[in-house]
């Protein structure tokens, strides 16, 4: 960006970060938002919780500076910081909730990060940054080299250096980083980790702006669905395929690996346990900084998902409107037909050409056949005196299938499956073959029946028709299994 007078004057008047630095309440805004949002890496806070925290902050300041230091209420200050002319906070509603939520804007985070650089540092390291610059230049040079021989020569050189270092270590010559080098690299790690969290908020802001433009375009769109979807997907692909989008996607894929997360956790535990690093009293949240990256990235992915929801809702609304138009046309036809029912116009109203000739011959019609009338004899019933053996009326066999079902369910409560032979052993057959056939006809909602054709079972029961009561009968059939 060209930092000429006109550009800087435009930024001074319009950029939220510059307006924050020029504000009379900049110390209050920057300190409070840093403590609430940036230090704990909070991405959204409910209005009630944020207003309560600000009210406590204002109470402490009024006790020190006087009752008239900050006359407004906490909620009024939050609304002022959210207004378009300031733009230091973003006020929105979460899906499925009617309580307002607040989040930092990227401009506010940039202003607070710049204020953090103004404080004097006890230790300023330059070696790690110089090594990082050399490493970046080496990666760019090697990554853009298309000559295979050159790349192989560079890899051979690095392999020789690694072999030399391994030989020195085996000989007992182990070079370790001193305390200054460890502190230098750790401070650079902290700075890059915080900058990465700020970059996530800016990427999310860009996708949120795209979502807002999509909503506005859908509201005012009057053309075809295909043209609108082409524009929306083209703009989304433009952001996703940009340098920023590609970098974010590569970072997200790298961080989502379980192996990388475990490696980061082990490295952080080991580095934070080093005595020179412990002397710097690092923030305890650094132990889970990679989880903060995941949480921030999840917010960004959630914003991208809103685009798909908007396009899906647009297609559903268009389909509903088209169906409603069809129903309106049908209702119009019906209402016009009803209006013509009482006073039909002269002449033909509608003509439909038939596709075939319908021929009906007189002799094809069936002749009339009168219905049959039953003849009921009107005779008085007389009591008979013939002796008939009524034993057949009392020898009927009735099988209670409900009791059999109850027996099967009770057995399946204790076992996952039970065979018909086991059921008959637990409860012997009382009605003989008829009861056995009733078992085979059972079907229930709580179990199903399987038949094993390769295995045979012999079921034995006592024939109660004999006078001695000792005659036994048996039936051999494939194994029947009742299963839950």
SVG drawing of the C-alpha trace seen along z (x, -y; Angstrom):
<svg xmlns="http://www.w3.org/2000/svg" viewBox="-95 -14 129 113">
<polyline fill="none" stroke="black" stroke-width="0.4" points="0.0,0.0 1.3,-3.5 1.4,-5.5 0.9,-8.9 -1.0,-11.8 -4.4,-11.1 -4.3,-7.4 -3.4,-8.1 -6.0,-10.8 -8.6,-8.4 -7.5,-5.8 -7.6,-8.3 -11.2,-9.2 -12.6,-5.8 -10.5,-2.9 -11.9,-1.5 -8.4,-0.8 -7.3,-4.4 -10.6,-5.7 -10.0,-3.5 -6.5,-4.9 -7.9,-8.5 -10.8,-7.8 -10.8,-9.4 -11.8,-6.1 -9.1,-4.1 -7.5,-2.9 -10.8,-1.6 -11.8,0.1 -8.3,1.6 -7.7,2.9 -11.2,4.3 -11.4,6.0 -7.9,7.4 -8.7,8.9 -12.1,10.3 -11.5,11.5 -7.8,11.7 -6.2,13.0 -8.6,16.0 -9.1,16.3 -12.9,15.9 -14.7,15.8 -18.1,14.8 -19.6,13.6 -23.3,13.2 -24.5,9.7 -25.5,10.3 -22.1,11.7 -20.1,9.0 -22.3,6.2 -21.7,7.6 -17.9,7.8 -17.9,4.2 -20.0,3.0 -17.5,4.4 -14.7,2.7 -16.5,-0.6 -17.2,-0.3 -13.5,0.1 -12.5,-2.8 -15.2,-5.1 -13.9,-4.2 -10.4,-5.4 -11.2,-8.3 -14.5,-9.6 -18.2,-9.0 -18.3,-11.1 -15.4,-9.4 -17.7,-7.1 -21.3,-8.3 -23.0,-5.8 -24.1,-2.3 -22.2,0.7 -24.8,1.6 -24.7,-1.9 -21.0,-1.7 -21.3,1.7 -23.9,0.3 -21.6,-2.7 -18.6,-0.4 -20.8,1.6 -22.1,-1.3 -21.1,-1.6 -19.2,-4.8 -16.9,-3.0 -17.0,0.7 -14.9,2.0 -17.3,4.8 -19.6,7.1 -23.1,7.7 -24.9,10.7 -27.4,13.4 -26.4,17.1 -28.5,19.7 -31.4,20.7 -30.9,18.0 -32.5,14.6 -29.7,13.3 -27.2,10.9 -23.6,12.1 -20.5,9.9 -17.1,10.5 -14.1,8.5 -13.6,7.0 -10.2,7.6 -9.5,3.9 -9.8,3.8 -7.5,6.8 -4.9,5.1 -5.0,1.9 -4.6,3.8 -1.8,5.9 0.0,2.7 -0.4,1.2 1.1,4.4 4.3,3.7 4.8,0.3 5.7,1.7 9.4,2.2 10.6,5.8 13.0,7.1 14.6,9.3 14.8,8.6 16.1,11.5 17.1,11.3 18.9,14.6 15.7,16.7 14.1,14.2 17.2,14.1 17.3,17.9 13.6,17.9 14.2,15.5 17.0,17.7 14.8,20.7 11.9,19.0 14.3,17.9 15.7,21.5 12.1,22.9 11.2,20.5 14.3,21.1 14.1,24.9 10.4,25.0 10.6,23.1 13.6,25.0 12.5,27.1 16.0,28.6 16.1,32.1 19.9,32.2 20.0,28.9 17.4,30.2 19.2,33.5 22.5,31.7 20.8,29.6 19.3,32.6 22.7,34.4 24.3,31.4 21.7,31.4 22.2,35.1 26.0,34.7 25.4,32.0 23.1,34.3 25.6,37.2 28.3,34.9 26.2,33.8 25.3,37.4 29.0,38.2 29.8,35.4 27.0,36.5 28.2,40.0 31.7,38.7 30.3,36.8 30.3,33.3 26.6,32.3 25.9,28.6 23.0,27.2 21.1,23.9 22.1,21.5 19.5,19.7 19.5,16.6 18.8,18.6 15.9,20.5 14.3,17.3 14.7,15.7 13.0,18.6 10.2,18.9 9.3,15.2 9.1,15.5 6.8,18.6 4.5,16.6 4.3,13.7 3.6,16.0 1.0,17.9 -0.9,14.7 -0.7,13.4 -2.1,16.7 -5.2,16.3 -5.6,12.7 -5.4,14.0 -8.2,16.5 -10.5,13.6 -9.7,11.7 -10.3,14.8 -13.6,15.3 -14.5,11.6 -13.9,12.0 -16.1,15.0 -18.8,13.2 -18.7,10.3 -19.3,12.7 -22.2,14.2 -23.7,10.8 -23.4,9.9 -25.0,13.3 -28.0,12.5 -28.4,9.0 -28.1,10.4 -30.7,13.1 -33.1,10.5 -32.9,8.2 -32.5,11.0 -35.1,11.1 -33.3,13.3 -33.0,17.0 -31.7,19.4 -28.8,20.6 -27.4,17.1 -27.5,16.3 -25.9,19.6 -23.2,19.1 -22.3,15.7 -22.4,16.9 -20.3,20.0 -17.9,18.0 -17.3,15.5 -16.9,18.2 -14.5,20.0 -12.6,16.8 -12.1,16.4 -11.3,20.1 -8.8,20.2 -7.2,17.0 -3.8,17.0 -5.4,16.4 -8.0,19.2 -5.4,21.7 -3.1,20.9 -6.0,21.4 -7.1,24.7 -3.5,26.0 -3.2,24.9 -6.5,26.5 -5.7,29.8 -2.3,29.9 -3.8,29.1 -6.6,31.6 -4.2,34.5 -4.2,36.4 -0.6,37.2 0.3,33.4 -1.8,32.6 -0.1,35.2 3.3,34.0 2.4,30.3 1.3,31.3 4.5,33.2 6.7,30.4 4.9,27.8 5.1,29.8 8.8,30.3 9.6,26.7 7.6,25.2 9.5,27.4 12.9,26.0 14.3,23.7 15.1,20.7 11.6,20.7 10.1,21.1 11.9,18.0 9.9,16.0 6.7,17.1 4.7,17.9 0.9,17.9 -0.6,21.2 -2.8,21.1 0.2,21.7 0.0,25.4 -3.2,25.6 -2.6,23.0 -3.1,25.5 -6.6,26.2 -7.3,22.4 -6.2,22.6 -8.7,25.4 -11.5,23.5 -10.8,20.3 -10.6,22.4 -14.0,24.0 -15.6,20.6 -14.3,19.8 -15.5,23.2 -18.9,22.5 -19.1,19.1 -18.3,20.9 -21.1,23.4 -23.6,20.5 -23.1,19.9 -24.3,23.4 -27.3,22.9 -28.2,19.6 -28.0,21.3 -30.1,24.2 -32.7,21.9 -32.8,19.9 -33.5,23.0 -36.2,24.2 -37.9,20.8 -37.8,20.7 -39.3,24.2 -42.1,23.1 -42.8,20.0 -43.0,22.1 -45.3,24.6 -47.5,21.8 -47.7,20.3 -48.9,23.6 -51.5,23.9 -52.7,20.3 -53.1,21.2 -55.2,24.2 -57.3,22.3 -57.9,19.7 -59.1,22.3 -61.5,23.7 -62.9,20.3 -63.5,19.5 -65.2,22.8 -67.6,22.2 -68.4,18.7 -69.5,20.3 -71.6,23.0 -74.8,20.9 -74.5,19.0 -72.5,20.9 -71.5,18.9 -73.0,19.7 -71.1,22.1 -68.3,24.5 -66.3,23.6 -63.6,26.1 -62.8,28.8 -60.7,31.8 -59.9,34.1 -60.3,37.7 -57.5,40.1 -59.8,43.1 -63.3,43.9 -65.5,45.3 -67.9,47.8 -70.8,49.4 -72.9,52.0 -76.5,52.6 -76.0,56.4 -72.9,56.1 -75.0,54.9 -75.9,57.7 -79.5,58.7 -81.4,57.9 -81.2,60.8 -83.7,60.6 -82.1,61.2 -82.8,64.5 -85.1,64.4 -84.5,67.0 -87.4,69.0 -87.7,69.4 -89.8,72.2 -92.2,71.2 -92.2,74.3 -92.3,74.8 -89.3,76.5 -90.0,79.7 -87.9,81.3 -86.3,84.6 -86.1,87.8 -83.2,89.5 -80.3,90.6 -77.0,89.1 -73.6,89.6 -72.5,86.2 -69.0,87.2 -67.7,85.7 -68.8,82.3 -66.5,82.5 -63.5,84.1 -62.5,81.0 -58.9,79.9 -58.3,76.2 -54.7,74.8 -54.1,71.6 -51.6,69.8 -51.4,66.8 -49.9,69.1 -47.4,70.5 -46.4,67.0 -45.9,66.1 -43.8,69.1 -41.5,68.3 -41.1,64.6 -40.3,65.7 -37.6,68.0 -36.1,65.4 -35.8,63.0 -33.1,65.2 -31.5,66.4 -30.8,64.7 -32.3,67.8 -34.0,71.0 -34.9,74.1 -38.4,75.8 -37.0,78.9 -35.9,76.9 -39.3,75.2 -41.0,78.6 -38.6,79.9 -39.2,76.9 -43.0,77.2 -44.1,80.7 -46.7,80.8 -50.2,81.3 -52.2,81.5 -49.8,83.6 -49.3,83.1 -51.8,80.3 -49.8,78.2 -46.6,79.0 -48.1,77.7 -49.3,74.5 -45.6,73.8 -44.6,74.0 -47.3,71.4 -46.2,68.9 -45.1,65.4 -44.4,62.5 -43.1,58.9 -40.4,59.6 -38.8,62.7 -38.3,64.4 -38.1,68.1 -35.2,69.8 -35.0,73.4 -31.8,75.4 -32.3,78.0 -29.0,79.8 -29.8,80.6 -32.8,82.8 -34.5,82.7 -36.7,85.4 -39.7,84.2 -41.4,86.6 -44.8,86.3 -47.1,88.5 -50.3,89.7 -53.2,89.1 -55.6,91.1 -54.4,94.4 -55.9,96.0 -52.5,96.8 -51.1,93.3 -47.6,94.6 -47.7,94.6 -45.2,92.1 -45.1,90.6 -42.3,88.7 -41.8,86.5 -38.6,85.9 -38.3,82.6 -35.5,80.0 -34.3,77.9 -36.6,74.8 -34.9,71.9 -36.7,68.8 -34.4,65.7 -34.9,62.2"/>
</svg>
